[in-house]
């Protein structure tokens, strides 16, 4: 999720669990540990842009790395003897463990994919329960944390955490309802999905973007799951699934580092050629448009002799959020 959510969640957990012993230092340590896993964004290579893609939400987001990451987060405090006195060092480390763990689990609850089980598996966990930005999750946490720090009491932080957990649980329920609606839609079309995925759209749990594979094509639609049980659909479009056999001869000749396989792993095999530019092999999970597939990112194989065999296409900065349109869709209009 976004850094603010990670920071307030980590600080809230640490303050609720260890604030009585550590005071406001618990929240500060939790804040640092809550954002530290994303230090992996600095891992990159000019010769291979996919290094950065593979590294983000990689080993720093693994369960096995939590004790080490927590230790790194509180190392500045542990260098002071006073901070270690009376067993406070262990309490600091425990607070950081809670915050660090919260980061990786919250990331796994989104759609991007998190390598929780590194180094034993490269599987990317993406539970699709919450969007990467959702104020309904973050605001109660922030209010509870500020109130807890002002009152020097754990209770408000616990209340904020309870609200956030309840909202996440609601996302699990809504995800199941959206998936059931997608299966019903596929059945009406006479399709038997090989696999499917439903993902929450920005800042809400009502409108879900859906994908399923049938007959060598990826179908994408949007499902609105109302609080009262009403389900509405916006039928979308489909594109041919792009696999290794679909690469051109020139692309196969350039693919000496297994770039396509690595990108397909990152995209959880939801790969298709961009309708606007067939040279771009795109991640179908994310689109700039709600009306048609307009990929946010993908790869393009470079000409022979280029320093890197693929170019990373990232159009995130082109995204313009139509707040009016988003609200009308959320409101079911």
Secondary structure, 3 states (H helix, E strand, C coil): CCHHHHHHHHHHHHHHHHHHHHCHHHHHHHHHHHHHHHHHHHCCCCCCCHHHHHHCCCHHHCHHHHHHHHHHHHHHHHCCHHHHHHHHHHHHHHHHHHHHHHHHHHHHCCCCCECCCCCCCCCCECCCCCCCCCHHHHHHHHHHHHHHHHHCCCHHHHHHHHHHHHHHHHHHHHHHHHHHHHHHHHHHCCCCCCEEEEEECCCCCCEEEEEEEECCEEEEEEEEECCCCCEEEEEEEEEECCCHHHCCHHHHHHCCCCHHHHHHHHCCCCEEECCCCCCCEEECCCECCCCCCCECEEEEECCCCCCCCEEEEECHHHCCCCHHHHHHHHCCC
